[in-house]
């Protein structure tokens, strides 16, 4: 029997390919090792979803000892560690921090993140939290995607899940709702596994 895919299902598959395309070699070998840099509301929710879907997840924080409840909630596939631990652990890294922290993360971990198959940037600049000067700088770069690409040169970046508040990131349905994720324009200027040259 031939299966007919609806336009909606095709869209979902294409959106997933955009997000996970660079990690497809890892996908063929089994579950993705996923790390979050940041384990607050959004990082905690995303990591928990992936852990419950069977992926090994490492939540990271400056204070990993404070993540015991989150790890217990996420289940046996989850663990906590430092940012160093998470960067070493993950095939896919979710950057889920206040935007004001992205520059320092780039200085400390930029080379390691550039070697990863995929970095998913969930961080959004907020003038109220990060300051007017940073928000203005991000705008001058052409938006958060281009700004993050400058702060994490060489990283294979995709901005995703930025349009959800943490309240919208609960349950597996967040991964199957049609959500368009686009590679950062700066990333698209380089050869890419999901785009023919």
C-alpha positions, 0 to 999 in steps of 0.5 A, a space after each residue: 500500500 502506498 502512503 500519501 503524504 499530506 502537504 502538512 506532513 511534507 511541511 513538517 518533514 521539511 521543517 525538521 530537516 532544516 533543523 536537524 539536517 546537519 546532524 543527519 549523520 548522527 541521526 543515522 547512528 541513533 539518538 542525538 546527544 543534546 546539550 542545553 547551555 542554559 536550563 531555565 524555563 525554556 532550556 528546561 522545557 526543551 531538554 525535557 521534551 527531548 529526554 522523554 523522546 529518548 535522547 540523552 540530554 545534558 542540562 548545563 548551568 553555572 550551578 549544575 548542582 541546582 538542577 537535580 529537580 529538573 533532571 529528575 523530572 526529565 527522566 533517566 535520559 537526563 543529567 546535569 553538568 557545567 557548560 564545559 561538560 555540555 559543550 563536550 557532550 552534545 552533538 546538538 547544542 541548544 543555546 538558551 541563555 539571556 542574550 547578554 551571555 552569548 558574547 561570553 559564550 562565544 569567547 569561551 566556547 566558540 571554537 568548540 561550538 563551530 565544530 558541532 553539527 548544529 547549534 540551535 539558538 533559542 536566545 532572544 535579545 530583550 532591551 528590558 533584560 539585556 539593555 538598550 545598547 545590546 538591543 540596538 547592536 543586535 538591530 544594527 547587525 540585521 537581527 539576532 540571527 546575524 548577531 549570533 553568527 558574528 558572536 559564534 563565528 563558524 557555528 552551524 546556527 539555526 534559530 528555532 523555538 524563539 517564537 514560543 514563550 516557555 509556556 508554549 514549550 511543554 509536551 511533545 506537541 511543540 516538536 510536531 506543530 508546524 514551526 518554520 526554522 530557518 538557518 541563519 543567513 550568515 550560515 547559509 553563505 557557507 557550504 551546507 549539508 542541507 543546501 547544494 552548492 
